[in-house]
């Protein structure tokens, strides 16, 4: 069976909204109308760089005041305690308005939910309020120069010295490491244990002696990704999440949050790109090419598969049922959409032809929300579409490479033999 295809015998419930859900939807729409910049909903609306920078600076505070940051969290930890369907409605309305829904991706979506599941009460009280108010920024310290896909082979160490962990090692591809206040760090705390057993999940302050951050400059001149060096850096003893040497299990929870956060709205961004491709193909006549039409329909079909799989995931939750196939859905979807999008951006280049090399060329409406790269760095000599193409090349790698995801599905779901060890 082709990866991502839903068997016909697997049914999902029809998505319906109760009257109270629609009242909640109206509340969200009214708030967005009132708080987004004037003209936001007008066709062709654009902001200057200064206006966008100001918006990005002020928006987290507005989200916090409205109670929309982490609104599905329990009320005792600062959330609104929204139901599953209310959370769906909230995500849909923000997506419809194309409004940012998070203050800090790593805090809101990854470490926050991990703390809710694994953290002590003391950790929750210390960190969750600062995640909610958007004042604490986070980065993820997982990958190392020789431990990317095989994350359990990591070499960074933490040794307990009184009431503190002393950390030494290096992390790489640490997004926003130069801005972060804290890092949720995967490190080895028992060198003698099996490699999956001797790892702990630490919350490490970044603004301290012994932590050096170096940006990795990309072709567009930005340095969003970083190398982070720990040289006798320190972390409080009590900042271990989920218990000492239990970090591998905690980490798998974090990765699950990363892969499952957009189950019901993620397909929309690709749908927007598809529509732009169709408009572009009509404008330059490529729509008359049978191969181009076939590839466009293939992209459209796969977007619908993403939508259906999102509904499957939501339906399983709403009906309180356990679908054995859902265990692999996170890994399967990650493989499916990243490889789909990589092929789609190759299609976009083929539709554009030589025009793709022009800095000011905008296929369709020139909006590429699939990667949010349409606002390219000033002075970067490519179009927004080409920037999206470049970014799509990395999507099959981050969050777990497609090769590793196939191994996970094969071994844990299909029961195939494990990969032979190199040792």
C-alpha positions as CSV (number, residue, x, y, z in Angstrom):
1,X,0.0,0.0,0.0
2,X,1.3,3.5,-0.9
3,X,2.6,5.4,2.1
4,X,-0.1,7.6,3.6
5,X,-3.1,6.0,1.8
6,X,-6.0,5.3,4.1
7,X,-7.6,1.8,3.7
8,X,-11.3,2.0,2.8
9,X,-12.2,0.0,5.9
10,X,-10.8,2.6,8.2
11,X,-13.7,5.1,8.7
12,X,-13.7,8.5,10.4
13,X,-16.6,10.3,11.9
14,X,-18.1,13.3,10.1
15,X,-16.8,16.5,11.7
16,X,-19.7,18.4,13.2
17,X,-19.8,21.5,15.4
18,X,-22.1,21.9,18.4
19,X,-23.9,25.3,18.8
20,X,-21.5,26.2,21.7
21,X,-18.6,25.5,19.4
22,X,-19.9,28.0,16.8
23,X,-20.4,30.6,19.6
24,X,-16.8,30.1,20.6
25,X,-15.8,30.5,16.9
26,X,-17.6,33.8,16.8
27,X,-15.8,34.9,19.9
28,X,-12.4,34.1,18.3
29,X,-13.3,35.9,15.1
30,X,-14.3,39.0,16.9
31,X,-11.1,39.0,18.9
32,X,-9.0,38.6,15.8
33,X,-10.8,41.4,14.0
34,X,-10.2,43.7,16.9
35,X,-6.6,42.9,17.6
36,X,-5.0,42.2,14.2
37,X,-3.5,45.3,12.4
38,X,-5.9,47.4,10.4
39,X,-6.3,46.1,6.9
40,X,-5.1,42.6,7.8
41,X,-8.1,41.0,6.1
42,X,-8.0,43.2,3.0
43,X,-6.9,41.6,-0.3
44,X,-3.2,42.4,-1.0
45,X,-2.5,43.6,2.5
46,X,1.2,43.9,3.2
47,X,3.3,45.3,6.0
48,X,6.6,47.1,5.9
49,X,9.6,45.4,7.6
50,X,9.3,47.9,10.4
51,X,5.6,47.3,10.8
52,X,6.1,43.5,10.7
53,X,8.9,43.7,13.3
54,X,6.6,45.8,15.6
55,X,3.8,43.3,15.1
56,X,6.0,40.3,15.9
57,X,7.2,42.1,19.1
58,X,3.7,43.0,20.3
59,X,1.7,40.0,19.2
60,X,2.7,37.6,22.0
61,X,1.5,40.0,24.6
62,X,-1.8,40.3,22.9
63,X,-2.1,36.5,22.6
64,X,-1.4,36.3,26.3
65,X,-3.9,38.9,27.2
66,X,-6.5,37.1,25.2
67,X,-5.7,33.8,26.8
68,X,-5.0,32.1,23.5
69,X,-1.4,30.9,24.2
70,X,-1.7,27.2,25.2
71,X,-5.4,27.6,25.6
72,X,-5.9,23.8,25.7
73,X,-3.8,23.6,28.9
74,X,-5.6,23.0,32.2
75,X,-6.8,26.1,33.9
76,X,-4.7,25.4,37.0
77,X,-1.6,25.9,34.8
78,X,-2.8,29.0,33.1
79,X,-4.7,27.7,30.1
80,X,-8.4,28.0,29.3
81,X,-9.0,24.2,29.6
82,X,-10.5,24.1,26.2
83,X,-12.2,20.9,25.0
84,X,-10.8,19.0,22.0
85,X,-13.3,20.6,19.7
86,X,-12.8,24.1,21.0
87,X,-9.1,23.6,20.4
88,X,-9.9,22.5,16.8
89,X,-12.1,25.6,16.3
90,X,-9.3,27.9,17.8
91,X,-6.7,26.4,15.4
92,X,-9.1,26.7,12.4
93,X,-9.9,30.4,13.0
94,X,-6.3,31.4,13.5
95,X,-5.5,29.5,10.3
96,X,-8.3,31.2,8.4
97,X,-7.0,34.6,9.5
98,X,-3.4,33.6,8.8
99,X,-2.6,34.9,12.3
100,X,0.4,33.6,14.4
101,X,-0.9,31.3,17.2
102,X,2.2,30.9,19.3
103,X,4.5,33.1,21.3
104,X,7.4,30.7,21.2
105,X,7.2,27.4,19.1
106,X,9.6,25.4,21.3
107,X,8.0,26.5,24.6
108,X,4.3,26.4,23.6
109,X,4.4,23.3,21.5
110,X,7.3,21.1,22.7
111,X,8.6,21.7,26.2
112,X,5.4,23.0,27.7
113,X,3.3,19.9,26.9
114,X,6.3,17.7,27.9
115,X,6.3,19.4,31.3
116,X,2.6,18.9,31.7
117,X,3.1,15.2,31.2
118,X,6.4,14.6,33.0
119,X,7.3,17.6,35.1
120,X,7.1,18.0,38.8
121,X,4.7,20.5,40.4
122,X,7.7,22.7,41.2
123,X,8.9,22.6,37.5
124,X,5.4,23.4,36.3
125,X,5.0,26.3,38.6
126,X,8.4,27.7,37.7
127,X,8.4,27.3,33.9
128,X,4.8,27.1,32.6
129,X,3.8,30.7,33.6
130,X,6.8,32.1,31.8
131,X,6.0,30.0,28.7
132,X,2.4,31.3,28.8
133,X,3.3,35.0,29.0
134,X,5.8,34.7,26.1
135,X,8.7,36.0,28.1
136,X,10.8,32.8,28.1
137,X,12.4,31.6,24.9
138,X,13.5,28.1,24.3
139,X,15.7,26.0,22.0
140,X,16.1,22.3,21.5
141,X,19.4,20.6,22.3
142,X,19.1,17.2,20.7
143,X,21.3,16.7,17.6
144,X,25.0,16.5,17.7
145,X,27.7,16.5,15.0
146,X,27.8,12.7,15.1
147,X,24.4,12.0,16.6
148,X,21.6,13.2,14.4
149,X,19.4,10.4,13.2
150,X,20.9,8.0,15.7
151,X,20.1,10.4,18.6
152,X,20.7,7.8,21.3
153,X,24.5,7.8,20.4
154,X,24.8,11.3,21.8
155,X,28.1,12.2,23.6
156,X,27.2,15.3,25.6
157,X,27.5,14.5,29.3
158,X,26.1,15.8,32.6
159,X,27.8,14.9,35.9
160,X,26.2,15.7,39.2
161,X,28.3,18.0,41.4
162,X,26.4,18.7,44.6
163,X,23.2,20.5,43.7
164,X,24.1,21.1,40.0
165,X,24.8,19.2,36.9
166,X,28.0,20.0,35.1
167,X,27.5,19.8,31.3
168,X,30.1,19.3,28.6
169,X,29.6,18.6,24.9
170,X,28.3,20.1,21.7
171,X,24.9,20.4,20.0
172,X,24.2,21.4,16.4
173,X,21.3,22.7,14.3
174,X,20.0,24.4,17.4
175,X,17.3,26.6,16.0
176,X,17.1,30.1,17.7
177,X,19.9,29.1,20.1
178,X,21.3,32.6,20.0
179,X,18.0,34.0,21.3
180,X,17.0,31.3,23.8
181,X,16.8,31.7,27.6
182,X,16.6,28.0,28.2
183,X,17.5,24.8,26.3
184,X,15.7,21.5,26.8
185,X,18.8,19.3,26.6
186,X,19.3,15.6,26.0
187,X,22.5,14.5,27.7
188,X,24.2,11.3,28.9
189,X,24.1,11.0,32.7
190,X,25.1,7.3,33.0
191,X,28.0,6.4,30.6
192,X,27.8,2.7,31.7
193,X,24.1,2.1,30.9
194,X,22.8,0.9,27.5
195,X,22.7,3.9,25.2
196,X,18.9,4.4,25.4
197,X,18.9,4.0,29.2
198,X,21.6,6.4,30.4
199,X,20.1,9.7,29.0
200,X,18.4,12.5,30.9
201,X,16.3,15.4,29.8
202,X,17.5,18.7,31.4
203,X,16.3,22.3,31.4
204,X,19.5,24.3,31.0
205,X,19.9,28.1,31.4
206,X,21.5,29.5,28.2
207,X,22.7,32.8,29.6
208,X,25.6,31.7,31.6
209,X,29.4,31.2,31.5
210,X,30.3,27.9,29.8
211,X,27.6,28.2,27.0
212,X,28.9,29.4,23.7
213,X,26.5,29.9,20.7
214,X,27.8,30.2,17.1
215,X,25.4,30.8,14.2
216,X,25.6,28.6,11.1
217,X,25.3,31.0,8.2
218,X,22.9,29.9,5.5
219,X,22.9,30.8,1.8
220,X,20.5,33.6,2.4
221,X,22.8,35.2,5.0
222,X,20.7,34.3,8.0
223,X,22.0,32.2,10.9
224,X,18.8,30.7,12.4
225,X,20.5,27.4,13.1
226,X,23.3,27.4,15.6
227,X,26.1,25.3,17.2
228,X,26.1,25.3,21.0
229,X,29.1,24.4,23.0
230,X,28.9,23.5,26.7
231,X,32.1,23.8,28.7
232,X,31.4,23.1,32.3
233,X,28.0,24.8,32.0
234,X,25.8,24.3,35.0
235,X,22.2,23.3,35.6
236,X,20.2,22.9,38.8
237,X,19.9,19.3,40.0
238,X,16.1,19.6,40.1
239,X,15.8,20.6,36.4
240,X,15.7,16.9,35.3
241,X,12.3,16.2,33.6
242,X,10.8,12.7,34.1
243,X,13.6,11.4,36.3
244,X,17.3,10.7,35.9
245,X,18.2,8.3,33.1
246,X,14.6,8.4,31.8
247,X,15.2,11.0,29.1
248,X,14.8,8.8,26.1
249,X,11.1,8.1,27.0
250,X,10.5,11.8,27.8
251,X,12.1,12.7,24.5
252,X,9.8,10.5,22.5
253,X,6.9,12.4,24.1
254,X,8.4,15.7,22.9
255,X,8.9,14.4,19.3
256,X,5.2,13.2,19.3
257,X,4.0,16.7,20.2
258,X,6.2,18.1,17.4
259,X,4.7,15.7,14.8
260,X,1.1,15.8,15.9
261,X,0.4,19.5,16.5
262,X,-1.2,20.3,13.2
263,X,-3.4,17.2,12.6
264,X,-6.5,19.2,11.5
265,X,-5.1,22.3,9.9
266,X,-1.7,21.5,8.5
267,X,-2.9,20.5,5.1
268,X,-4.2,24.1,4.4
269,X,-0.8,25.6,3.9
270,X,0.0,23.1,1.1
271,X,-3.5,23.7,-0.4
272,X,-2.6,27.4,-0.7
273,X,0.6,26.5,-2.5
274,X,-1.3,24.2,-4.8
275,X,-3.7,26.9,-5.8
276,X,-0.8,29.3,-6.5
277,X,0.8,26.6,-8.8
278,X,-2.5,26.2,-10.7
279,X,-2.8,29.9,-11.2
280,X,0.8,30.1,-12.4
281,X,0.4,27.2,-14.8
282,X,-2.6,28.9,-16.3
283,X,-0.8,32.2,-16.6
284,X,2.2,30.8,-18.6
285,X,0.4,28.0,-20.4
286,X,2.0,25.1,-18.6
287,X,-1.4,23.9,-17.6
288,X,-1.7,22.5,-21.1
289,X,1.2,20.1,-20.5
290,X,-0.3,16.7,-19.6
291,X,2.6,15.8,-17.4
292,X,2.3,19.1,-15.4
293,X,-1.5,18.5,-15.0
294,X,-0.8,14.9,-13.8
295,X,1.7,16.1,-11.2
296,X,-0.6,18.8,-10.0
297,X,-3.4,16.3,-9.5
298,X,-1.0,14.0,-7.6
299,X,-0.1,16.9,-5.3
300,X,-3.8,17.7,-4.8
301,X,-4.6,14.0,-4.0
302,X,-1.9,13.8,-1.4
303,X,-3.1,17.0,0.2
304,X,-6.5,15.3,0.6
305,X,-4.8,12.3,2.1
306,X,-3.2,14.6,4.7
307,X,-6.6,16.0,5.5
308,X,-8.2,12.6,5.9
309,X,-5.4,11.4,8.1
310,X,-5.9,14.5,10.3
311,X,-9.6,13.6,10.6
312,X,-8.7,10.1,11.5
313,X,-6.5,11.3,14.3
314,X,-9.2,13.7,15.6
315,X,-12.0,11.1,15.2
316,X,-10.0,8.5,17.2
317,X,-9.7,11.1,20.1
318,X,-13.3,12.3,20.0
319,X,-14.7,8.7,19.9
320,X,-12.5,7.5,22.7
321,X,-11.3,4.6,20.5
322,X,-7.9,3.0,20.1
323,X,-6.8,2.5,16.5
324,X,-3.6,0.4,16.4
325,X,-2.6,2.0,13.1
326,X,-2.5,5.4,14.8
327,X,0.7,4.4,16.6
328,X,2.6,4.9,13.3
329,X,0.6,7.8,12.0
330,X,2.9,10.5,13.4
331,X,6.0,9.0,11.8
332,X,4.0,8.1,8.6
333,X,2.6,11.6,8.2
334,X,6.0,13.2,8.8
335,X,7.5,11.1,6.0
336,X,4.5,11.6,3.8
337,X,4.1,15.4,3.9
338,X,7.9,16.2,3.8
339,X,8.5,14.0,0.7
340,X,5.2,15.3,-0.9
341,X,6.3,18.9,-0.4
342,X,9.8,18.3,-1.7
343,X,8.3,16.9,-4.9
344,X,5.8,19.7,-5.1
345,X,8.4,22.4,-5.0
346,X,10.3,20.6,-7.8
347,X,7.0,20.8,-9.7
348,X,6.8,24.6,-8.9
349,X,10.2,25.0,-10.5
350,X,9.2,23.1,-13.6
351,X,6.1,25.2,-13.9
352,X,8.1,28.4,-13.6
353,X,10.9,27.4,-16.0
354,X,13.7,29.9,-16.3
355,X,11.6,32.5,-14.7
356,X,12.2,30.8,-11.4
357,X,15.7,32.4,-11.4
358,X,14.2,35.9,-11.4
359,X,14.2,37.6,-8.0
360,X,10.9,39.4,-8.5
361,X,9.1,36.5,-10.2
362,X,5.9,35.6,-8.3
363,X,4.0,32.6,-9.5
364,X,0.3,32.8,-9.0
365,X,-0.1,35.2,-6.1
366,X,3.5,34.8,-5.0
367,X,2.5,33.6,-1.5
368,X,4.2,30.4,-0.3
369,X,2.7,29.6,3.1
370,X,3.8,26.0,3.1
371,X,7.1,27.1,4.6
372,X,6.3,30.7,5.5
373,X,9.3,31.7,3.5
374,X,7.5,34.3,1.4
375,X,9.0,37.1,3.5
376,X,12.6,36.5,2.5
377,X,15.6,38.2,4.0
378,X,16.2,41.6,2.5
379,X,18.9,41.4,-0.1
380,X,18.6,37.6,-0.6
381,X,18.7,37.2,-4.4
382,X,15.9,34.7,-4.9
383,X,12.1,34.9,-5.1
384,X,9.9,33.8,-2.2
385,X,9.0,30.7,-4.2
386,X,12.7,29.7,-4.7
387,X,13.3,30.3,-1.0
388,X,10.5,27.9,-0.3
389,X,12.1,25.4,-2.7
390,X,15.4,25.6,-0.8
391,X,13.7,25.1,2.6
392,X,11.7,22.1,1.4
393,X,15.0,20.3,0.8
394,X,15.6,20.2,4.6
395,X,12.1,19.1,5.6
396,X,12.8,15.4,5.1
397,X,15.7,15.7,7.6
398,X,14.5,17.7,10.6
399,X,12.3,16.1,13.2
400,X,13.7,12.7,12.3
401,X,14.9,11.7,8.8
402,X,12.6,9.7,6.5
403,X,15.0,6.8,6.7
404,X,14.7,6.7,10.5
405,X,11.0,7.1,10.4
406,X,10.7,4.1,8.0
407,X,12.8,2.0,10.4
408,X,10.4,3.0,13.3
409,X,7.3,2.0,11.3
410,X,8.9,-1.2,10.1
411,X,10.3,-2.4,13.4
412,X,7.6,-1.2,15.8
413,X,4.5,-1.5,13.8
414,X,5.2,-4.1,11.1
415,X,7.4,-6.2,13.3
416,X,10.2,-6.4,10.7
417,X,13.8,-7.3,11.9
418,X,15.8,-4.5,13.4
419,X,18.6,-2.8,11.6
420,X,21.9,-4.6,12.0
421,X,24.2,-3.0,14.5
422,X,27.4,-1.5,13.4
423,X,29.1,-2.7,16.6
